[in-house]
Amino acid sequence: VGQIEEIVAAGDPVAKPVRAQARLAAAHIVAESKGVIAELMGAGGASIHFLANPMQRFKRDVDVLSGHVVFDYDTSRELAGALALGCKIPFTSMI
């Protein structure tokens, strides 16, 4: 994020590989969060799924995030890897 802020502050465009790495970092955070929340949910017992329990909301939120293409870990790794190797990617990949 700091690198992107510096690039933007300088008035320069952010290169695709830099954007892809930021997207990969975000996808990694979502994937790790999903795993941690799943572990907590498994240890919390049945009442953790009640609507009054904030953990069920956290689980729903992270499940929705992980379903978005920007936070899809496999797609983000493939995209970052392709750009790191200098491969061409479809135009729609960075939307």
C-alpha positions in Angstrom: 0.0 0.0 0.0 2.9 2.4 0.8 4.4 1.8 -2.6 1.1 2.5 -4.3 0.6 5.7 -2.3 4.1 6.9 -3.3 3.5 6.2 -7.0 0.1 8.0 -6.9 1.5 11.0 -4.9 4.2 11.3 -7.6 1.5 11.5 -10.2 2.6 8.3 -11.9 0.4 5.5 -13.1 0.4 2.3 -11.0 1.9 -0.5 -13.1 -0.2 -3.7 -13.5 2.3 -5.9 -11.6 2.2 -3.5 -8.6 -1.6 -3.5 -8.7 -1.7 -7.3 -9.0 0.6 -7.7 -5.9 -1.8 -5.4 -3.9 -4.7 -7.5 -5.1 -2.9 -10.7 -4.1 -2.1 -9.3 -0.6 -5.8 -8.4 -0.2 -6.9 -11.9 -1.3 -4.4 -13.5 1.0 -5.8 -11.5 4.0 -9.3 -12.6 3.1 -8.3 -16.2 2.7 -6.4 -16.2 6.1 -9.3 -14.4 7.8 -11.7 -17.0 6.4 -9.5 -19.8 7.9 -9.2 -18.1 11.3 -12.9 -17.4 11.5 -13.7 -21.0 10.5 -11.4 -22.3 13.3 -13.1 -20.1 15.8 -16.6 -21.1 14.6 -15.7 -24.7 15.0 -14.6 -24.2 18.5 -17.5 -22.0 19.5 -20.3 -24.5 19.6 -23.8 -24.4 18.1 -24.8 -21.1 19.7 -22.1 -19.3 17.8 -24.4 -19.5 14.7 -27.3 -17.6 16.4 -28.0 -14.2 14.8 -27.4 -12.5 18.1 -23.7 -13.7 18.0 -21.4 -11.4 16.2 -19.2 -14.3 15.0 -21.9 -15.5 12.6 -21.9 -12.0 11.0 -18.1 -12.1 10.7 -18.3 -15.5 9.0 -21.0 -14.3 6.5 -19.0 -11.1 5.8 -15.8 -13.0 5.0 -17.7 -15.6 3.0 -19.2 -12.9 0.8 -15.8 -11.2 0.4 -14.1 -14.4 -0.6 -16.7 -15.0 -3.3 -15.8 -11.7 -5.0 -13.4 -12.1 -7.9 -11.0 -9.4 -6.6 -10.5 -11.5 -3.4 -10.4 -14.9 -5.1 -7.0 -16.2 -3.9 -6.5 -18.6 -6.9 -7.3 -16.0 -9.5 -5.1 -13.3 -7.7 -2.1 -15.7 -7.5 -2.4 -16.6 -11.1 -2.7 -12.9 -12.2 0.2 -11.8 -10.0 2.4 -14.7 -11.2 1.6 -14.1 -14.9 2.5 -10.4 -14.6 5.6 -11.1 -12.6 6.7 -13.4 -15.5 5.9 -10.7 -18.1 3.0 -12.7 -19.6 0.1 -11.0 -21.3 -3.2 -11.1 -19.5 -6.7 -10.5 -20.7 -7.8 -6.8 -20.5 -10.7 -7.7 -18.3 -8.4 -9.3 -15.6 -7.5 -6.0 -14.0 -11.1 -4.6 -13.8 
